[in-house]
Amino acid sequence: MLKRTLTALAALALGAGTAFAHVSLQVKETPVGASYRAVFQVPHGCEGKPTNVVRVQIPEGVIAVKPQPKAGWTLEKVKGAYAKSYDYYGTPTSEGVKQIIWSGGSLGDDEYDEFVLRVYLTKDLEAGGTLYFPVVQECPDGLAERWIELPAEGQSADDLEMPAPGVKLLEAAGGH
C-alpha cells in the first residue's frame, strides 16, 4: 500500500514538473464575447541562457489587444488586417494587433516571470474549443524555445513536446 502511494505521488510530481516547464496561461478557461486577461507564465530560459525576447502571436478572432508594459523590456505591437471585420461593442473592427513582442529584458534560466495582455475574445470564436496563442522565447546565441505546436483533430496538447499555450472557450455570458 505504501509503495503504491509513493509511486502515485512520484508520478504526480513528475507530471506537475513537466507541465510547469511549458509556457502556459494562468487562467485556463474564459467565455467568448468578453474581455480576457491573458497571463503568460514563462518558467525558464533556453538551455541555461536567459530569455531576452518573448513573442506572442495573436490568434484570429482576438481583438482589442492591450499588452502590459514590463520594466526593463521594450514593448512592440505588430499590427495588421484581420481576416474579417469583428464587432467590438457596436464598432466594426477590421485591423489591430497581430503580435506582441517584449524584448531587451533578461529572464534568467533559473527565474520565472509573467507577460500580460488584455484582449477581447469575439463571439465568432467557437465555445467548447481551445484557443491557442503561439509563443516564442528567444535567448542569446540563437537559442529559442518555440511553444507553437497545435494539436491535430482528436489529439491532446498534452501529447505535444512544445505546445502553444491554450485557453478553453466557454459560452458567452448571458446579457453581455
N, C-alpha and C positions, 0 to 999 in steps of 0.2 A: 504494500500500500504506500509506504513512504517513498520507495523507489519510483513508483508510478507518478506520485505527486511531484517529486523533484524533476522527473523527466518532463512532465507537463509544464512546470514553471520554467525550465530551461528553454523549452521550445517557444513559450510565450515571450521570454526575454529576447531570444534571437529574432523573433518576428518583429517585436517592437523596435529593436535596434535597426533592422533593415528598413522599416518604414520611415524611421527618423532620418535616415541617410539621404532621402529624396527631398527635393524642393517640394513643398506642399502648401495647400491653402488651409488657413486656420479654421475657417467656417466651411463645413463640408456640404451644406445644402442651403438653398435660398429660393424664394419664389420668383417667377418671371414677372415682368411688368412692374418692377420695383428697383430701387437702388440697392447696391451690394457693396460692402466694404471688403475688398479682396486683400487679405494679408498673406503675402508670400513669405513662408518661413524658409530661410536659407541656412542649413545646418553646418556647412563646412565650405572649404575652398576646393582646390583641384590638386590632388596628389601631393599634398604638403605645401602648396603655394596659396597665397591669398587671392580671394576674388576681387577683381578691380572693376568689373563691368557686370551688370545684371540687365538682361534684355527680356522684356515681356511682350509677347505677341498678343494682340487683342483680337479675339475671335469675332467673326461676323455676327451681328445681332447684339453686340455690346457697344453702347454709345455713351456720350457724355462722360468721357474718361477724365478723371482728375487725379493725377498722382500726388502723393505726399512727398514734399522735398525732404532730403536727408542731409544733415550737417556733414560736410566733408565730401559730398558727392555732387557731381554736376548732373542736372536733370535735362533730358531731351525728350520732346514729344514729336514723334514722326506722324504726320497727318496724311490723309488720303481719302479717296472716294469710297463709299460703301457700295456693296453690290446692288443695293436698292435703297429707297428712301424709307426711313422709320419715323414713327410718330413719337415725339418726345413731349408729353403733356400738351398736345394740340399743335405743336410746331413740327412741320416736316423737316427731317434731318437726313441729309444725303452724304455728308462727309464729316470726318472727325479724326481723332487719334487712333492710329492703327498699331502703334508700337511705342512702348515706354523704355527709355534707356537711362539707367543710373550708371555713371562712370566716374573714374578718378578717385574712388574711395579705396579702402583696403580692409577686407573682411578676412582675417586670419583663418587658416585651415582649422585651427582649434577654437574658433569663435562662431557665434550664432548671431543672426540679425533678421529683421523683418523689413520687407519693402511693401508699401501700401498704396492701393488705388481705390478711388470711389468711382463706381460705374453704374450705369443703368442697363438692366437686362430687359430687352424689348419683349413684348408679348408674342413676337414672331418666333421666339425660341421655344423648343418643344419640351413641355413639362414631362417629367418622368425620365428624361435623358440626362446625360452628363455633359457639361460644357468644359472644354479643356483650354488652358492658357499655356502654350508652349513657352518655356523659359530657357535661356542660355546664360550660364555663368562663364565669364572669360577671366583667365588668370595669366600671369606672366609666362613667357617662353612659349606662347602659342597654345597653352593648355586650355581646355574648356570642358565644362560639364553641360551636355545638351539634353535637357529634360523636355523632349519634344515628341516622344513616341505616343501615338494614339492607338487605343485598342481597336482591333478589327471587329466586325459584327459578331456578337456572341462571345467575345474574348473579354477577360477582366484586365483592368490596368495593373492589377497585382501580378499578372503574368509577364509584364514588361520589365526590361532591365533599366530603362531610362524614361519612365512615364511622365507625360506632361501633367502638371497639377490640374485637378478637376473639381468641379462643384456640381452636385446633383441639383437639377432644376425641379422645383415644386410648382404646383398650380398657383396661378395668380391669386393674391389675397382678394377677397370679396370687397367690392366698392372702391378699390383704389386704382 
